[in-house]
Amino acid sequence: MNKGISRLIEVLVLGALCTIALAQRPSIEVRDDFAKYFEQFHVLGSFTLYDLKQNKWILMDQEQWRKPFTPASTFKICNSLIGLETGVIKDESFVMKWDGVVQGRPEWNKDHDLKTAFKNSTVWYYQELARRVGGERMKKWLNLVGYGNADTSGGIDKFWLLGGLRITPEQQVLFLRRLYTGDLPFSKRTMDIVRRIMIAKDTITYTLRAKTGWSDQDGKDIGWYVGYVQTKSDVCFFATCIQRPQSDEPSFAGARIEITLRILRELKVL
């Protein structure tokens, strides 16, 4: 079968599944046993997954499912969409020049385009992007999207890191589902570009799109790993949020991803 036709059929089938799922009340499965993965890394937190085909939520820590946290760098997904849609950045190859100020991570200390800035979670690139969008336009788009609490207090280049913006694991997943289905107020071109830069792993059997995030809130480190896994027959959207008292323990950065991958493997999503 022609590859293009095969891909079209795949999209149509998944679109039909999504329509059916949205029309029915989803089921909820609570998996407290997944706490073992968090305990292995000495962190607290939650895991949230929505299975499109089964129209089913799988939750570890149901109370935290709807608890708001700072989105940290997971906001780079929405920030990229807004930057592209407003024309502040033209495409994924749009370069911003490094200002020479030495940053905390060596890979940030150079010029970046949108692709590399997203991959390396380059804070200064997205801060400059937000400044160019401006406070008024940013607030307008957050309200239009319905992103978390849409609070931009704390400064145009800090509100998602140390300011008032908050989002729940459930809202993270629903936002990603809307990105996948194209049900966000952005052009197809804009969403296609962001879907491309989100690809963390592309294999014969699945494509993983994801973004990390790390900031602090109320004296605790807050770590995220959010995204979705797409196969030929299903799409699963996930949000892992971990917390711990602030410390210099290096395992925290990797814990966000490793906990997620272990759970996804146990669920046979990967």
C-alpha positions, -999 to 999 in steps of 0.1 A, spaced: 0 0 0 12 35 -8 28 50 23 8 82 20 -25 63 18 -15 41 47 -7 72 68 -40 87 59 -59 56 69 -40 56 102 -49 92 109 -86 86 100 -88 55 123 -72 74 152 -95 104 146 -125 81 147 -113 66 180 -109 101 194 -144 111 184 -158 80 200 -137 85 232 -148 121 236 -185 111 232 -183 86 261 -176 89 297 -140 77 303 -132 50 329 -107 55 357 -82 29 369 -61 37 400 -27 20 402 -13 27 437 13 -1 430 31 24 407 43 41 439 71 16 440 88 35 411 87 68 430 100 52 461 130 38 442 141 74 435 131 87 470 105 112 456 68 118 460 46 124 430 19 112 406 15 95 373 -14 103 350 -22 86 317 -51 88 292 -55 59 268 -73 72 237 -84 38 223 -97 26 256 -110 60 267 -95 54 300 -76 73 327 -48 54 346 -38 73 378 -12 69 405 -22 93 433 -57 103 423 -56 133 447 -27 149 429 -43 143 395 -60 177 399 -35 195 420 -19 226 404 19 229 401 42 253 383 46 240 347 83 249 345 98 240 312 68 219 301 54 253 292 79 254 263 53 234 244 27 261 247 53 289 244 65 274 211 30 273 198 24 310 207 57 321 193 51 305 160 14 316 157 23 352 165 51 352 140 77 360 166 96 330 154 91 318 118 98 281 120 118 255 138 150 268 123 146 303 137 179 313 154 183 335 184 218 347 192 233 339 226 241 371 244 273 358 259 260 356 294 273 322 308 244 300 317 241 271 342 242 244 315 271 244 290 248 235 261 229 267 266 260 288 259 256 292 222 232 303 195 200 282 193 172 276 169 137 264 181 147 227 176 178 228 197 163 252 223 134 227 228 157 197 229 181 213 254 154 231 273 173 264 268 157 288 292 172 321 278 158 313 243 122 309 256 125 339 279 135 361 249 107 345 229 82 354 256 95 390 258 90 394 221 55 381 223 48 406 251 26 405 282 -7 414 266 -5 390 237 8 362 260 -21 366 284 -46 367 255 -32 334 242 -32 316 275 -68 326 281 -77 315 246 -60 281 250 -72 277 285 -37 267 297 -38 259 334 -48 290 354 -35 313 327 -18 334 353 11 355 339 20 373 371 57 372 381 72 387 350 68 380 313 100 359 313 95 341 346 58 335 351 60 298 341 92 292 362 88 313 394 56 332 389 19 325 392 12 300 363 -1 267 376 -13 235 358 -25 201 370 -15 167 357 -50 163 343 -47 197 324 -13 187 311 -28 156 295 -59 173 282 -37 200 266 -15 174 249 -46 155 237 -59 187 221 -25 193 204 -26 157 190 -62 161 177 -56 196 164 -82 211 187 -61 241 198 -66 276 185 -34 275 163 -29 268 126 -22 233 114 13 245 104 21 257 139 9 225 155 28 204 130 60 222 138 56 217 175 47 181 171 80 176 152 102 193 177 86 173 205 98 139 191 121 124 217 122 89 202 110 75 169 110 37 164 93 12 141 66 5 167 60 39 184 68 76 184 74 93 218 69 131 220 78 146 254 91 175 274 108 177 308 103 205 334 121 214 367 115 243 390 106 249 426 74 257 444 68 262 482 103 250 490 102 218 470 117 208 437 89 201 411 98 178 382 77 170 352 78 146 322 48 150 299 40 139 264 24 111 244 32 78 228 17 72 194 15 37 178 -3 25 147 -34 16 167 -35 39 198 -22 71 215 -15 74 252 -10 108 268 9 111 301 21 134 328 45 125 355 50 150 383 75 144 411 84 164 442 110 164 469 125 188 494 151 209 476 186 193 476 216 188 454 208 151 447 216 145 410 192 117 405 162 140 405 166 151 369 167 115 356 140 103 379 113 122 360 120 103 328 130 69 343 99 66 365 77 74 334 95 49 312 93 21 337 55 27 341 49 29 304 68 -4 299 48 -21 326 16 -9 309 30 -22 276 27 13 260 63 11 250 
